[in-house]
Amino acid sequence: MRDLDETDMEILSQLAENARRPFSAIGEEVGLSGPAVSDRVTRLQETGVINHFTIDVDRTKLRAGVPVLVQLDNPSESFDAVRERVRNDDAVEHMFITSEGDLWFYGRAEAQNVRVWVNTLLDGADSVDYTVTLVDEVEWTPSIDGVEFALTCAECSNTVDSEGETSRIGGELYHFCCPSCQSRFKDRHQRLEEGV
């Protein structure tokens, strides 16, 4: 298994700026041919570094409403249900879970109905405190500058370095920090397939 190199990082940076940029144009920037860039992008997809390509839609042009940031304080035992409702709500654009267990989300709601909207999302939840903040401006700038990438072991969640192993198991590509993690994972996968 090979660590990501500077060329991979530059390819990711180019794709973050414009995911529709032709591989030949990216190749000119990084000193590779279009097919070589394509091979690297395919490898980045297989390793899970690139999950999918998407578009950046300016929702202000499509949806009316006031942009708000809502912070829910520790939704407790009803957390999963609230999280699922927030995730599936059409007005919610981004959802965040903090290390303290708070759920924050950004969305657009009708100004006079923000409280009704949030209370609907919290319906059935134990008394959850929340704060609504009006958002003046939103800017999304996808960038990989200053970010260090590391793959995670599918077995123990440790960082996979250049000594790691990669295996295709059950049609999926998995990364392991060491041969023993790879072996344990394969054994467990095989037992599950056999129905043990």
Buried (B, 14 or more C-beta within 10 A) or exposed (E): EEEBEEBBBBBBBBBEEEBEBEBEEBBEEBEBEBEBBBEBBEBBBEBBBBEEEEEEEEBEEEBEBBBBBBBBBEBEEBBEBBBEBBEEBEBBBEBEEEEEEBBBBBBBBEEEEBEEBBEEBBEEBEEBEBEBEEEEEBEEEEEBEEEEEEBBBBBEEBEBEEEBBBBEBEEEBBBBBBEEBBBBBBEEBEEEEEEE
